[in-house]
Amino acid sequence: MIPNQYQFELELSVRDYELDLQGVVNNAVYQNYLEHARHEFLHHIGLDFGELHDRGTDAVVHKIELEFKRPLVANNRFVVRLRAEQHGNVRYIFYQDIYRLPDNELILKGKVTAVFTNNGRPIRPPEDVVAAIKKNTIDR
């Protein structure tokens, strides 16, 4: 995927405590990077998880697929890029890729499926959520 096909990007840096014994970012840490980018994306488009929760709606992760291409190491700068698409009545898929900077080497390809729930039951996403994400969709 080329960078202009993403809706949002967030630049971050590797912190020493995220490394494992081999000196690379621990595989579980990548999920934190992706989640942080999703939350920042939602804030960027005017949505807030806390406010949604107070209204009785929660967006929860249903499935995560990660394809590791290269490792990140101490002090690497990188960018998480994402695109969100609605699939079916209750799911959104966040396509999230991580690129090392400054060379834009692909580090990870991620696909995170989220569903909206009310009291643990799947529901259609609220209209304001659908509108905010559509408004920020890239025409392909």
N, C-alpha and C positions, 0 to 999 in steps of 0.2 A: 504494500500500500504506500502511496506517495504522500508526503506530508500535507499537501493541500486537501486531502480527502478526510482529514480529521476535523472534529469540531472544537477541540480543546487540547492544550498541552500545558504541562507543568514541569518546570525544571527543578531537579533535586540533586543532592550530592550524597555519596556513600559515606556513612559514619563508621568509625572503627569498630564499634560494638556490634555492627551488623554482619561482621565477618565470621566465618567458621574456622575450624582448625587448619584448613587448607589455604586460608587467606583470601577466599572469595566470599561474596555475599551469600549468606545462607539461603537456600531455596524458599523457605517459609517467609523470608523478609520481602520477597517480591510481591506477595499478596498484600502486605502493608502498603507498598508503593502504589499498587493499583487501587486499593480502597481509598487512600488519601487523595489520589487524583480524581476518583469518582465524586468524592465529597466536595472537593474544590470546584469541579465542573458544575455540580448542582448549585453551589453558592454563586458561581459565576453567572448562571442563567436565572438566578433569582429564587431558587428553591432552597429549603432548609429542612434537613431530616428531623430536627427537634420539633419544628412547627407541624410537619406532616404527622409525626407521632402523636402530638397533642390533639390532632384532629381525628385520631383513631386509625391512621394509615401508616403502615411500615413497608419499606422496601427491603426485601431480604434476598441474600444470595442463595440461589437454587443450585447452581453448578459453576465450576471454574475449570477451564482448560488452559494449561500453560505449556508452551513449547519453548524450552530454553535453547538459545542459539550460541551465546558466548557468556562468560562470567563477567560480572562487575567486580572490581577490587577497590581497596582503600583509596579514598580521595577522588574516585571517578565522578565526574559530573555526567548527568544523564537527563533525558526528557521522557516523560510518560505522555503519549499521545492517545487520544481516544475518540471514538465515534459511537453514538448510541442509536439503536434502531429498535422499534417496536416489532415484536413477533407474536402474532396471535392476539388474544384478548387480554392476557395478564402478564406477558413477559416482555422485558427489555433485554436486549443483548448489548453489552458494552464490549466493543472490540478495542483492546488496549495493547499498545506496543511500546516497548522501551528501547530507546536508542541512546548509545553512549555519545557524549559530546567531547570534543568538537567534531569528530569524524563521522557522526551519524551511523555508526555501525549498529545493526540490528542485534539487540541483546535478548529480547523475549517477545514472543507473540502470545497475547492473552485473549481469552474469550470468556466473559463473565455474564452469566444469565441471572437476572434478578426478577423477582415477582413482587407484586404489591399485595399486601394482606391486610385484613381487618380481623382482629381476634384470631389470628392464625389461619384464616381461610383466604384463599386467593380471591382477589377482586380486580375489576378493571382499574387501570391507573386513573387517578383523578384528572379531570379535564385540564386543570391548571398545569399539571405535570406534563401531559401530552402536548399542550400548547407551547410550553417553555422549551421542550426538547425539539419539537418541530420547527419552532422559530430559529433555532440554532443548528438546523440540519444543513449539511452541505449538499447542493445539487450535484448529482453525478450523472 
